Amino acid sequence: MPDFEHIGWAQYENIFDLMALESYVEMLCEGVPRLIEQECARIWENVDRNDEHAEHIAQDAESYVRSGEATRFLTGSALIILCSTYETVVTRTADRMFDKLGASNSKRFDKFRGKDKNGDKLYFAENARQYFKETFGFELHPSDSETWNRLEALFAIRNAFAHTQGKVEGTKKNTRDVLKRLRYLGLRVETWGIHVSIELVVAAHARVAGLLHDLEKRAGAAIEGRPKVPTDQEGAS
């Protein structure tokens, strides 16, 4: 457990938000398979096995439940919560560094609007990346393309669930372009929308939690004036 006597309120909140997120994912992993089995048992509970029509309806219903369509809002919601926690922790860290390190020539993070090379608005993680670099000379996360490609993918899937019920069509063009690219890379997209498996949620949580713990460690070192703490990637090289 962390040493709560020697940390600030923002760090305290970050720690407990990440603990709550971990518990949420664990409950989802345990709960969704159980809910599927319970629902399938309920479907067949009063079916007359001598009635072919009734059996056919029950088989279709069970197939619907097991396909992931019935549970995609549970797993999709997990990605919404995951991105929300990411945004909250990054924003708190930016504010803490701004207050402690001083940045008189810069804006606070909530006022910062970064642009890409075409002058278009950046999504949250890239906007934060630009802010931390310009304001503190600080890398938000490891600079490898895999880290940033996966964050972009996570936010694109989150946007689809937040705005179009997990469907690709109807999302904004930049989100739609990312989702279509992911489809070619193996993301399962059905006519009813994006299939978010438990395995995808677990993997996304592990990656995001790792990035946030690493950010908290390095931000704390910068604030306390200790030597620069390398990113996890730099430490491994």
C-alpha positions in Angstrom: 0.0 0.0 0.0 1.2 3.6 -0.7 2.5 5.8 2.1 -0.6 8.0 2.4 1.0 10.3 5.0 3.5 11.6 2.4 1.3 12.1 -0.7 -1.0 14.9 -1.8 -4.7 14.7 -2.3 -4.4 14.5 -6.1 -2.1 11.4 -5.8 -4.5 9.9 -3.2 -7.4 10.3 -5.6 -5.4 8.8 -8.5 -4.5 5.8 -6.5 -8.0 5.1 -5.5 -9.4 5.7 -8.9 -7.0 3.1 -10.3 -7.9 0.7 -7.5 -11.6 1.1 -8.3 -11.0 0.6 -12.0 -9.1 -2.6 -11.3 -12.0 -3.9 -9.1 -14.5 -3.0 -11.8 -12.6 -5.0 -14.4 -12.3 -8.0 -12.1 -16.0 -7.9 -11.3 -16.8 -7.7 -15.0 -14.6 -10.7 -15.8 -16.3 -12.7 -13.2 -19.8 -11.4 -13.8 -20.3 -11.4 -17.6 -19.7 -15.2 -18.1 -22.0 -16.0 -15.2 -24.7 -13.7 -16.6 -24.4 -15.4 -20.0 -24.8 -18.8 -18.5 -27.8 -17.7 -16.3 -29.5 -16.1 -19.3 -29.0 -19.2 -21.5 -30.4 -21.4 -18.7 -33.4 -19.1 -18.4 -34.0 -19.3 -22.2 -34.2 -23.1 -22.1 -36.0 -23.4 -18.8 -39.5 -23.9 -20.1 -38.8 -25.0 -23.6 -40.7 -28.2 -24.7 -37.9 -30.4 -26.3 -40.6 -32.1 -28.4 -41.5 -28.8 -30.0 -39.1 -28.1 -32.9 -40.3 -24.6 -33.4 -39.8 -23.7 -29.7 -36.3 -25.3 -29.8 -35.4 -23.3 -32.9 -36.4 -20.1 -31.2 -34.4 -21.0 -28.1 -31.4 -21.9 -30.1 -31.5 -18.5 -31.9 -31.9 -16.7 -28.5 -28.9 -18.6 -27.0 -26.8 -17.8 -30.1 -27.7 -14.1 -29.7 -26.6 -14.1 -26.1 -23.4 -16.0 -26.7 -22.5 -13.9 -29.8 -21.6 -10.9 -27.6 -24.4 -8.7 -28.9 -26.3 -9.0 -25.7 -23.3 -8.1 -23.5 -21.5 -5.6 -25.7 -22.9 -2.7 -23.7 -21.4 -4.1 -20.5 -17.9 -4.5 -22.1 -18.2 -1.3 -24.1 -19.1 0.6 -21.0 -15.9 -0.7 -19.4 -13.9 1.0 -22.1 -15.8 4.3 -21.5 -14.9 4.1 -17.8 -11.3 3.2 -18.7 -10.9 6.2 -20.9 -12.6 8.4 -18.4 -10.2 7.3 -15.6 -7.3 7.8 -17.9 -8.4 11.4 -18.7 -9.0 12.1 -15.0 -5.6 10.9 -13.8 -3.7 12.6 -16.6 -5.6 15.9 -16.0 -4.8 15.8 -12.2 -1.2 15.0 -13.0 -1.0 18.0 -15.4 -2.5 20.3 -12.8 -0.2 19.0 -10.0 2.9 19.5 -12.2 1.7 23.0 -13.2 1.2 24.0 -9.6 4.4 22.5 -8.3 6.9 23.1 -11.2 5.6 26.5 -12.3 4.9 27.3 -15.9 4.3 31.1 -16.1 4.4 31.2 -19.9 1.9 28.4 -20.4 -1.8 27.7 -19.9 -3.3 25.2 -17.6 -4.1 21.9 -19.2 -7.9 22.5 -19.4 -7.3 25.6 -21.5 -4.8 24.0 -23.9 -5.9 23.0 -27.4 -3.2 21.3 -29.4 -3.3 20.9 -33.1 -1.9 18.3 -35.5 0.2 19.1 -38.5 -2.9 19.8 -40.5 -4.3 22.2 -37.9 -6.9 19.7 -36.7 -7.9 19.2 -33.1 -6.1 16.4 -31.3 -7.9 13.7 -29.3 -7.3 13.7 -25.6 -4.2 11.6 -25.2 -2.3 13.3 -28.1 -3.4 16.7 -26.8 -2.0 15.8 -23.3 1.2 14.5 -25.0 1.7 17.9 -26.7 0.9 19.8 -23.5 3.3 17.9 -21.3 6.1 18.2 -23.9 5.6 21.9 -24.5 4.9 22.9 -20.9 7.2 20.7 -18.9 9.6 19.2 -21.4 8.2 15.9 -20.2 7.2 12.8 -22.1 3.7 11.8 -21.2 4.3 8.1 -22.1 6.9 6.1 -23.9 7.2 7.3 -27.5 7.0 3.9 -29.2 4.3 3.7 -31.9 2.6 0.7 -30.4 1.7 2.7 -27.2 0.2 5.5 -29.1 -1.5 3.3 -31.7 -3.2 1.4 -29.0 -4.3 4.5 -27.2 -5.7 5.9 -30.4 -7.6 2.6 -31.0 -9.0 2.6 -27.4 -10.3 6.1 -27.7 -11.8 5.4 -31.1 -13.7 2.4 -29.7 -14.8 4.4 -26.7 -16.1 7.2 -29.0 -18.2 4.6 -31.0 -19.8 3.3 -27.8 -20.3 6.8 -26.3 -21.9 8.3 -29.4 -23.2 5.5 -31.8 -23.9 2.5 -29.6 -20.7 0.8 -30.8 -21.5 1.1 -34.5 -18.8 2.3 -36.9 -21.2 4.1 -39.2 -22.3 7.4 -37.7 -19.0 8.1 -36.0 -16.9 11.1 -36.9 -14.6 10.6 -39.9 -11.4 10.5 -37.8 -12.9 7.9 -35.5 -14.4 5.9 -38.4 -11.0 5.8 -40.2 -9.3 4.4 -37.1 -12.0 1.8 -36.6 -11.9 0.7 -40.3 -8.2 0.3 -40.0 -8.6 -1.8 -36.8 -11.1 -4.0 -38.6 -8.5 -5.0 -41.1 -6.2 -5.7 -38.2 -8.6 -8.1 -36.6 -11.1 -6.1 -34.6 -14.4 -7.9 -34.8 -17.1 -5.7 -36.2 -20.5 -7.2 -36.8 -23.6 -5.6 -38.4 -24.8 -4.8 -34.9 -21.6 -3.1 -34.0 -18.1 -3.6 -32.5 -17.6 -6.7 -30.5 -15.7 -5.9 -27.3 -14.5 -9.1 -25.6 -13.6 -9.6 -22.0 -10.1 -10.3 -23.2 -9.9 -6.9 -25.0 -11.1 -5.1 -21.8 -8.5 -6.9 -19.7 -5.7 -6.1 -22.1 -6.7 -2.5 -22.4 -6.9 -2.1 -18.7 -3.5 -3.6 -18.1 -1.9 -1.3 -20.7 -3.6 1.9 -19.5 -3.1 1.1 -15.8 0.6 0.5 -16.5 0.9 3.8 -18.4 -0.7 5.7 -15.6 1.3 4.2 -12.8 4.5 5.0 -14.8 3.3 8.5 -15.3 2.6 9.0 -11.6 6.1 7.7 -10.7 7.9 10.0 -13.1 5.8 13.0 -12.4 6.4 12.5 -8.7 10.2 12.4 -9.3 10.0 15.6 -11.4 8.1 17.4 -8.8 10.4 16.4 -5.9 13.4 17.4 -7.9 15.0 14.0 -8.1 16.8 12.9 -11.2 14.6 12.2 -14.2 12.9 8.8 -13.9 13.0 7.0 -17.3 9.8 5.7 -18.9 9.3 2.0 -18.6 10.5 1.6 -22.2 13.7 3.6 -21.5 14.4 1.7 -18.3 14.2 -1.6 -20.3 16.7 -0.5 -22.9 
